[in-house]
Structures are given as C-alpha cells and as structure tokens.
Amino acid sequence: MNHVFRNSAFTMVMEILSNSLRLALIDMDGTLLNGRSINAIAKLGFEREIREIRRAFSEGKIWAYEMSLKIAKLLKGTLASKLIEEFDKIPLVRGAKEFIEWLRLKNFVVIIVSDSYTILVERIARKVGADEVYANTLHVVNGVITGKLSMPTGWQLVKGCMRKSVCKLNALLKYMAKYNIPIGRTLAIGDSNIDICMIKYAKLGVAFNPKSYEVAQVADIVVKGDFYDLKRTLEPLIENPEIFP
C-alpha cells in the first residue's frame, strides 16, 4: 500500500513539475572529464589495437558503432575492477560538480550521455549528482568483462547519422518524452562530432572545449575553459525567460 502511495505521489509531483522542468544532456569524455575513457582502455595493454581501430574509423572503413563493438571485444577476459581503476584516474574538469548542482537548482533534469560504458558513466553521475545516464552496457559476469556490448543505438531513426553506438539526438528525444519537456527548454553540452546531433537540435547547444571545427560551427555558444567559465556564460541566458523559458 505504501509503495503504491509513493508511486502515486511521485506521479502527481512529476505532473506538477513537468510544466517547469528543463532538460540538460551533457557528454562525459572530454566534457565532464579531462580525458577520455578510451585512453583508459588503451592503458590496459591495448594501445596498438586502439590505434588500429581508430585509424579504421577515421578512414571510413568501419562505422562508429562497429568501433564500439571492436573495443568491447578487446576487453574480453579483463577484470572490470582493472578498467574501473584506470578510469578513476581521469580527473573531472574543474567545477563540473558545482555546475551540475547549479543546473539542478535551476530545475534541470541532468542526463549524462556517453558512448562509453554504464559501469563507468554511473560512477561520474554519482560524483557530480546527475539524475540519469544514457550509455552502452558492457557485459560483466562474476567481475570479468565478457566482451559483449548492448548499445542503445537509435541512428536507424536519424537520417545522415554517423551510426554511433549511442545516438545522442535519440537520447534527447527520449528524455524530452519521459519528463514531458518541450524542445524549448533543452540544453546540450559536448565537445566532439558525436555530440553534434544533440547540440544542433537542443534549444541551447554548447560546444565546450570543442575538439573540431564542425562541432563549434553547429553550436549556439562556444566556451573554452572550465565549468565556472561555462556557468558565467550561461547564467544570463538561463535566467532570461524570453531566451530560456
């Protein structure tokens, strides 16, 4: 009975708040983190293999989702704890936790979207206080990585997509529907080409320390620095109801 009551109460609260909720999608590698999870994988003894896979992708020989599958296969037989240990060495960009706390105070639902793995992304979500994560699932059995990967994909629904393991535009649409948030109250922050689709379609798209000309070109705002710099740039826009209701 109590469980049913809590669910009903939660639903009522969400219906009330849905009129004012906002949505922020934030990339992890190179955005929240001052580094990338693929480099942590390479340091486990796969540097040559990672270079070859990246080269094949850059030369157009494989799709982005195929690159993700190949990298996951490299990890077969590796202890998940070893991957986590190496990943945890990557520092957060200065001010990341405080920035997400500020977004939540401004009524944002904060989602970390990444083509990395949930076992890693969830660790960052707990550190910074994000609400949810959207990423690939790396299968682990008895603490050992199996090499299998479950991908949200979504690129099948998007014309001209890079065929990524995680379509971030699909993630944007999913969470807009889940929380009943219109496109006019959405924010997307990323640094690389894989983030272009969400940056382009969100109400406010931010290229944060962009790694390519293309991602900077589609963004509404380009910010270089740390999350304190980003907050100073966004604050007058977020506070202006004519720009961001």
Secondary structure, 3 states (H helix, E strand, C coil): CHHHHHHHHHHHHHHHHCCCCEEEEEEHHHHHECCCHHHHHHHHHHHHHHHHHHHHHHCCCCCHHHHHHHHHHHCCCCEHHHHHHHHCCCCECCCHHHHHHHHHHCCEEEEEEEEEEHHHHHHHHHHHCCCEEEEEEEEEECCEEEEEEECCECHHHCCCCCCCCECHHHHHHHHHHHHCCCHHHEEEEECCHHHHHHHHHCCEEEEECCCCHHHHHHCCEEECCCHHHHHHHHHHHHCCCCCCC
